[in-house]
Amino acid sequence: MTSSRLVLSLLLGLLALGRPASAQLVVKPVSEDEAKVLTVVLLQAVNARDHEAFDRCFDHGILADRALRGVPLAGEARRTARKGLVQNMSFGPEVMRALGPEGFYRLVGQRVVDGERRVLFALHGSRGLNYHDLVLCKGVDDIHRVCDFEIAAAGELMSTTLRRMALPFVAQLDAKALETVDAAELDFVRHHESRTKASRALMAGQAREALKHLDALPESLTKLKPVLLNRLMASAQLAREDSTATAAYRREVERFRAAFPGDAALDLMLLDYHVVSGRWAEHEACLRRLQERMLDDPFLDALRGDALREQGRHVEAKAAYSRVLQTLPGLGALYPVIIEHALSQEDHPWTLELMKRYWHNLGIWFDDFSTPVWLRFADTPQRREYDRFLRGERTQLAITEGLETSFVESVLPDDGGR
């Protein structure tokens, strides 16, 4: 069977799947072709905003088993804990909310980590940029699905997060089961109420109240990544409200960096802060670390271009923007921002080049040059060349589609002999 036929057969089989029902932590490796198939299905689900189809790509049973790995529960107690985790798993709705109506999911690449195939996606949504690193495996039914994942902004595998969330429930099932967990996890259970209050205060925008509850946690918990991230978010909120709190925020940043050097969660959080505060060297350092962690994602050059533009380094900004368009020519969200930059610099040849690429790659053209941002471009040789280019392209398209050329003449204005 050829590679393309193999991919097609796998795709048809995966589309017919129901909800996964793997009952044991028996996993097999996933091939590169199988990962490509799952990628297609995930992107189709996202583009259709179909959270149920998205969730069907996950093996919730294996994810629950990974979360409970090392927890000494047996028999009915383990089955009950596993069932409770599986029944409460539904990641699709949250992903769709994060995307919002205009967001998109973008494949960055795939790799093998510790023998497990991972597929990295970038999520461009209403809350900014995030990354989802999906761990793939095959269970007892020999079907490949997502069996774990890491959200970059959270900084840890979902199985780790679920394990902590499940520990209070595990304690109710069998108190002796917690005798073998480490001190920090045990304190995580004991101080569940304080953590919950801190999280609620943070979500309500009550940063000082959140820090009050976080300060009351024992030393063993102050080194856990979720706690440090909550402290960062609370101190960042205070720093935005009161400039005198900036020093405290910087201390929290250094505290997190010392505990988790090079962590993507911190760098994602700091990107906007560095732009607002004009810390350009630190912003560039964040981008470089993210590129190293995120398979050299070319989109980060767009953020680099934005930062260089803010600094007035327009030649370097153009170079960064050109690199990202060379690698991601079909990413429509890039063009309006970059074209606006070209217009602001009155770089009319580059503006013309960008407009042609916008048409070639996405079929989008411009016909209204009356707005202020376009006024200087409207009466240039490049504008007239664009009119001629677009007329030729649209005419050829009409001929190719078997339409009358007169239709094109009716929707495109005469170039007046230009």
C-alpha positions in Angstrom: 0.0 0.0 0.0 1.4 3.4 -0.9 1.9 6.1 1.7 -1.0 8.2 0.4 -3.4 5.3 0.4 -2.2 4.3 3.9 -3.0 7.8 5.2 -6.4 7.8 3.5 -7.3 4.4 5.0 -6.2 5.6 8.4 -8.2 8.8 8.1 -11.4 7.0 7.1 -11.0 4.7 10.1 -10.4 7.5 12.5 -13.3 9.6 11.3 -15.6 6.6 12.1 -14.4 6.3 15.7 -16.6 6.8 18.8 -15.5 7.8 22.3 -12.3 6.0 23.3 -12.7 3.2 25.9 -9.1 2.0 26.7 -9.2 0.4 30.1 -5.5 -0.2 30.7 -2.2 1.7 30.4 -1.1 -0.4 27.5 0.3 1.9 24.8 2.1 1.5 21.5 4.1 4.0 19.5 2.5 6.1 16.8 4.0 6.5 13.3 4.7 9.8 11.5 1.9 9.0 9.0 -0.6 8.2 11.8 0.3 11.5 13.4 -0.4 13.3 10.1 -3.9 11.7 10.0 -4.8 12.7 13.5 -3.6 16.2 12.7 -6.0 16.4 9.8 -8.9 15.3 12.0 -8.0 17.8 14.8 -7.8 20.7 12.4 -11.1 19.8 10.7 -12.8 19.7 14.2 -11.3 23.1 15.1 -12.2 24.7 11.8 -15.8 23.5 12.2 -15.7 24.5 15.9 -16.9 21.0 16.7 -15.8 20.4 20.2 -17.3 16.8 20.3 -15.2 15.8 17.2 -12.2 17.4 18.9 -12.7 15.4 22.1 -13.1 12.1 20.1 -9.4 12.5 19.2 -8.5 12.0 22.8 -8.1 8.7 24.7 -9.5 9.8 28.1 -8.9 6.4 29.6 -5.2 6.4 29.0 -4.9 10.0 30.2 -6.6 9.0 33.4 -4.2 6.1 33.8 -1.3 8.4 33.3 -2.7 10.8 35.9 -3.1 8.0 38.5 0.3 6.4 37.7 2.2 5.9 41.0 -0.9 6.4 43.2 -1.3 3.1 45.1 -5.1 2.6 44.6 -6.3 -0.9 43.8 -9.5 -2.7 42.9 -12.8 -0.8 43.1 -11.2 2.3 44.5 -8.9 2.7 41.5 -11.8 2.0 39.1 -13.9 4.6 40.8 -11.1 7.2 40.7 -10.4 6.5 37.1 -14.1 6.7 36.1 -14.4 10.0 38.0 -11.5 11.5 36.0 -12.8 10.2 32.6 -16.3 11.4 33.1 -15.1 14.9 33.8 -12.8 15.2 30.8 -13.9 17.4 28.0 -11.2 19.6 26.5 -12.9 20.6 23.3 -15.3 23.3 24.7 -12.4 25.1 26.4 -10.2 25.0 23.2 -13.1 26.5 21.2 -13.6 29.2 23.8 -9.9 30.1 23.7 -10.0 30.3 19.9 -13.0 32.6 19.9 -14.8 33.3 16.5 -11.7 34.6 14.7 -8.9 32.4 16.1 -7.2 29.5 14.5 -5.2 26.3 15.3 -1.9 25.9 13.4 0.4 22.9 13.1 4.0 23.7 14.0 5.5 20.3 13.6 6.0 16.9 15.2 8.9 15.1 17.1 9.6 12.1 19.3 10.2 12.8 23.0 11.1 9.9 25.4 9.8 7.4 22.8 6.5 9.1 22.4 5.4 11.0 19.3 4.3 14.6 19.9 2.5 17.0 17.6 2.9 20.7 18.4 0.1 23.2 17.6 0.0 26.9 18.0 -3.3 28.3 19.2 -4.0 31.9 18.1 -7.0 33.0 20.0 -8.8 35.7 21.9 -6.3 35.4 24.8 -3.2 35.6 22.5 -0.7 33.0 21.5 -0.4 29.6 23.2 1.0 26.2 22.3 -0.5 22.7 22.7 2.0 19.9 22.6 -0.1 16.7 22.1 1.3 13.3 23.1 0.1 10.5 20.8 -0.2 6.8 21.5 -2.3 3.7 20.7 -4.2 1.8 23.4 -5.5 -1.7 23.6 -7.9 -1.0 20.6 -4.8 -0.2 18.5 -6.2 3.3 17.5 -4.0 6.3 17.7 -5.3 9.3 19.7 -4.1 12.0 22.0 -3.3 10.4 25.4 -1.7 13.5 27.1 -0.8 17.1 26.3 1.0 20.1 27.6 -0.4 23.6 27.4 2.6 25.9 27.2 0.9 28.6 29.3 0.3 26.1 32.1 3.8 24.7 31.9 3.1 21.0 32.6 1.4 17.9 31.2 -2.3 17.6 31.7 -1.8 14.2 33.4 0.3 16.1 36.1 -2.5 18.7 36.6 -5.2 16.0 36.8 -3.1 14.0 39.3 -3.1 17.0 41.7 -6.8 17.7 41.1 -7.6 14.0 41.8 -5.6 13.7 45.1 -8.4 15.1 47.4 -10.8 12.6 45.8 -8.3 9.8 46.1 -7.9 10.6 49.9 -11.7 10.2 50.3 -11.5 6.7 48.6 -8.5 5.5 50.5 -6.5 7.7 52.9 -3.6 5.2 53.0 -3.1 5.8 49.3 -1.5 9.2 50.1 1.1 7.7 52.4 3.5 7.2 49.5 3.1 10.6 47.8 5.7 13.3 48.5 5.3 16.0 51.1 4.4 18.7 48.5 1.5 16.6 47.1 0.3 15.8 50.5 0.3 19.5 51.4 -1.5 20.2 48.1 -4.4 18.1 49.4 -4.3 19.6 53.0 -4.4 23.2 51.7 -7.0 22.6 49.0 -9.3 25.3 50.4 -6.7 28.0 50.5 -5.6 27.2 46.9 -9.2 27.3 45.7 -9.8 30.7 47.4 -6.7 32.1 45.8 -7.7 30.9 42.3 -11.2 32.3 42.7 -9.9 35.7 43.8 -7.5 35.7 40.9 -10.3 35.0 38.4 -12.3 37.8 40.0 -9.5 40.3 39.6 -8.8 40.5 43.3 -5.0 40.2 43.2 -4.3 41.3 46.8 -6.8 38.8 48.1 -5.3 36.0 46.0 -1.8 36.8 47.3 -3.1 36.8 50.9 -4.2 33.1 50.4 -1.0 32.2 48.5 1.2 33.7 51.2 -0.6 31.4 53.7 0.5 28.2 51.9 3.4 26.1 53.4 6.9 26.3 52.1 6.6 23.0 50.2 3.9 24.4 48.0 5.7 27.7 47.1 8.0 25.8 44.8 5.2 24.2 42.7 4.8 25.6 39.3 1.0 26.2 39.5 1.4 28.2 42.7 4.3 30.2 41.3 2.3 31.0 38.2 -0.7 32.2 40.3 1.7 34.4 42.2 3.1 35.8 39.0 -0.4 36.6 37.6 -1.5 38.2 40.8 1.6 40.4 41.1 1.4 41.3 37.4 -2.1 42.5 38.0 -1.0 44.7 40.9 1.9 46.1 38.9 -0.5 47.2 36.1 -2.7 48.9 38.7 0.1 50.4 40.8 3.6 51.2 39.5 5.1 50.9 43.0 4.3 47.1 42.8 6.6 46.6 39.8 9.6 45.7 41.9 7.6 43.0 43.7 6.5 41.6 40.3 10.1 41.5 39.1 11.0 39.5 42.2 8.3 37.0 41.4 9.6 36.7 37.8 13.1 36.0 39.1 11.8 33.5 41.6 10.0 31.6 38.9 12.9 31.8 36.5 15.3 30.4 39.2 12.9 27.5 39.9 12.1 26.7 36.2 14.8 28.2 33.9 13.8 28.5 30.3 10.2 27.6 31.0 7.8 28.5 28.1 5.0 29.5 30.5 6.9 32.4 31.9 8.2 33.6 28.5 4.7 33.6 27.0 3.4 35.6 30.0 6.3 38.1 29.8 6.1 38.9 26.0 3.4 41.6 26.4 4.9 43.0 29.6 8.3 43.5 28.0 6.7 45.4 25.0 4.6 47.6 27.3 7.7 48.4 29.5 10.0 48.8 26.6 12.3 46.0 27.7 13.4 45.0 24.2 16.5 43.0 25.0 14.4 40.8 27.4 11.6 40.5 24.8 14.1 39.2 22.3 15.5 36.8 24.9 12.0 35.4 25.4 11.5 34.9 21.7 14.8 33.1 21.4 13.9 30.7 24.2 10.4 30.1 22.8 11.9 29.4 19.4 14.2 26.8 20.9 11.2 25.1 22.8 8.6 25.4 20.1 10.4 23.8 17.1 11.7 27.1 15.8 8.1 28.3 15.1 8.4 30.8 12.3 5.4 32.9 13.6 7.6 34.2 16.4 9.3 36.3 13.7 6.1 38.2 13.3 6.2 39.1 17.0 9.9 40.0 16.5 8.9 42.3 13.6 6.2 44.0 15.7 8.8 44.7 18.5 11.4 46.0 16.0 8.7 48.2 14.4 7.9 49.7 17.9 11.6 50.5 18.3 11.8 52.3 14.9 14.1 49.6 13.5 12.1 49.4 10.3 14.8 47.7 8.1 15.1 44.8 10.6 11.3 44.7 11.0 10.9 44.3 7.3 13.5 41.4 7.3 11.6 39.6 10.2 8.2 40.1 8.5 9.7 38.8 5.2 11.0 35.7 6.9 7.7 34.7 8.4 5.8 35.3 5.1 8.3 33.2 3.3 7.6 30.3 5.7 3.9 30.9 6.3 2.6 32.4 3.1 -1.0 31.2 3.7 -1.4 32.8 7.1 -3.9 35.5 6.4 -3.7 37.2 9.7 -0.2 38.4 8.9 -0.9 40.4 5.8 -3.0 43.3 7.1 -0.4 44.1 9.8 2.6 43.9 7.5 0.9 45.8 4.7 0.1 48.6 7.2 3.7 48.7 8.2 4.9 48.9 4.6 2.4 51.8 4.0 3.5 53.6 7.2 7.1 53.6 5.8 5.9 54.6 2.3 7.6 51.6 1.0 5.4 51.4 -2.1 7.4 48.6 -3.9 7.1 46.4 -0.9 3.4 47.3 -0.5 2.8 46.2 -4.1 4.7 42.9 -3.5 2.7 42.2 -0.4 -0.6 42.9 -2.1 0.3 40.6 -5.0 1.2 37.8 -2.6 -2.0 38.3 -0.6 -3.9 37.7 -3.9 -1.8 34.7 -5.0 -1.9 33.0 -1.6 -5.4 33.8 -0.3 -7.3 35.3 -3.2 -7.9 38.6 -1.4 -7.6 41.9 -3.2 -7.9 45.6 -2.4 -10.2 48.0 -4.3 -10.8 50.8 -1.8 -7.8 53.3 -1.5 -9.8 56.2 0.0 -9.1 55.5 3.7 -6.3 57.7 5.3 -3.8 54.8 5.5 -4.0 54.3 1.7 -4.0 57.9 0.6 -0.2 58.2 -0.1 -0.3 54.9 -2.0 -3.4 55.7 -4.1 -1.6 58.0 -6.6 1.6 56.0 -7.1 3.0 54.0 -10.0 2.7 50.9 -7.8 -1.0 51.5 -7.4 -1.5 51.7 -11.2 0.6 48.5 -11.6 -1.5 46.8 -9.0 -4.7 47.7 -11.0 -3.2 46.2 -14.1 -2.0 43.1 -12.3 -5.4 42.5 -10.7 -7.3 43.1 -13.9 -5.1 40.5 -15.6 -5.4 38.0 -12.8 -9.2 38.3 -12.5 -9.7 38.1 -16.2 -7.6 34.9 -16.4 -9.6 33.5 -13.4 -12.8 34.3 -15.2 -11.7 32.6 -18.4 -10.4 29.6 -16.4 -13.7 29.2 -14.7 -15.6 29.5 -18.0 -17.1 32.9 -17.1 -17.7 35.8 -19.5 -14.9 38.4 -19.5 -17.7 41.0 -19.3 -18.4 39.9 -15.8 -14.9 40.9 -14.7 -15.3 44.3 -16.5 -18.5 44.9 -14.6 -16.9 44.4 -11.1 -13.5 45.9 -11.7 -13.2 49.6 -12.7 -11.4 50.7 -15.9 -7.8 51.6 -15.3 -8.2 54.7 -17.3 -5.4 53.8 -19.7 -2.9 53.6 -16.9 
